[in-house]
Amino acid sequence: MKLTSLLYDVISEIGEGTAKPYNYKLTREEGDDMLYEFVTDLGTHYEVTFEIEEDFSKDEPWEFMNIEFGVDEKDGGGVSHNIETNKGELFRVMATIVDITKKILKERENIKTLTFSGSKKYEDDNRRNNLYMAYIRKNIPNVKNIEIDGSEIRVDI
């Protein structure tokens, strides 16, 4: 019975964002670019970058925000966007990114497009994009349009 309950909890959590976010902080802000950082309970250091730009092709004020995140490699190799930590922290990591994103969206009402891309292990690997889309659909109301171009996803909100 415990295994069934655990499986139900995991399946229910995907995309829900009900896990408690990690504490995070804004560590750099340059114009419309922001860097947030947080450390998981197991010591994994994440960096989340938000780059906001005006979309001048629209007739109204319209900004798009590109979201990237990765793990800071301790060997001085910078931030890896392709690393799979497999430490069981996925739900809290995603809850943290959702929390930061919602905070920015509250502050910037002209953001109407989100862009992001999931890394792939092989050419047709869409697991990360599918995961990200589950979180978008359950946490961002009124998604108007979704465009997928290879590994890049554009979501109009």
QUIKA-V826227 format. One record per backbone hydrogen bond with DSSP energy under -1.0 kcal/mol. NH is the residue of the N-H (numbers start at 1). CO is the residue of the C=O. E is the energy in kcal/mol with one decimal. If there is no record, write none. Layout:
BEGIN
NH&CO&E, NH&CO&E
END
This chain:
BEGIN
5&1&-2.1, 6&2&-2.6, 7&3&-2.8, 8&4&-2.3, 9&5&-2.3, 10&6&-2.3, 11&7&-2.7, 12&8&-2.7, 13&9&-1.8, 14&10&-1.4, 16&13&-2.2, 25&37&-2.0, 27&35&-2.9, 28&35&-1.4, 30&33&-2.6, 33&30&-2.0, 34&50&-2.6, 35&28&-2.7, 36&48&-2.9, 37&25&-2.4, 38&46&-1.8, 40&44&-2.4, 43&40&-2.0, 46&38&-3.1, 47&70&-2.4, 48&36&-3.1, 49&68&-3.3, 50&34&-2.6, 51&66&-2.2, 52&32&-1.7, 53&64&-2.5, 55&62&-3.4, 58&55&-1.2, 63&110&-3.3, 64&53&-2.8, 65&113&-2.8, 66&51&-2.9, 67&115&-2.8, 68&49&-2.4, 70&47&-2.0, 71&80&-2.2, 72&45&-3.1, 73&78&-3.0, 76&73&-1.2, 80&71&-3.0, 93&89&-2.6, 94&90&-2.9, 95&91&-2.3, 96&92&-2.0, 97&93&-2.1, 98&94&-2.6, 99&95&-2.3, 100&96&-2.4, 101&97&-2.4, 102&98&-2.7, 103&99&-1.9, 104&100&-2.3, 105&101&-2.6, 106&102&-2.0, 107&103&-1.4, 108&104&-1.8, 111&108&-1.6, 112&63&-2.9, 113&63&-1.3, 114&155&-2.7, 115&65&-2.7, 116&153&-1.9, 125&122&-1.9, 130&126&-2.6, 131&127&-2.2, 132&128&-2.9, 133&129&-2.6, 134&130&-1.8, 135&131&-1.7, 136&132&-2.4, 137&133&-2.8, 138&134&-1.6, 139&135&-1.5, 140&136&-2.6, 144&156&-2.9, 145&156&-1.2, 147&154&-2.8, 149&152&-2.9, 152&149&-2.0, 153&116&-3.2, 154&147&-2.8, 155&114&-2.9, 156&145&-2.8, 157&112&-2.7
END
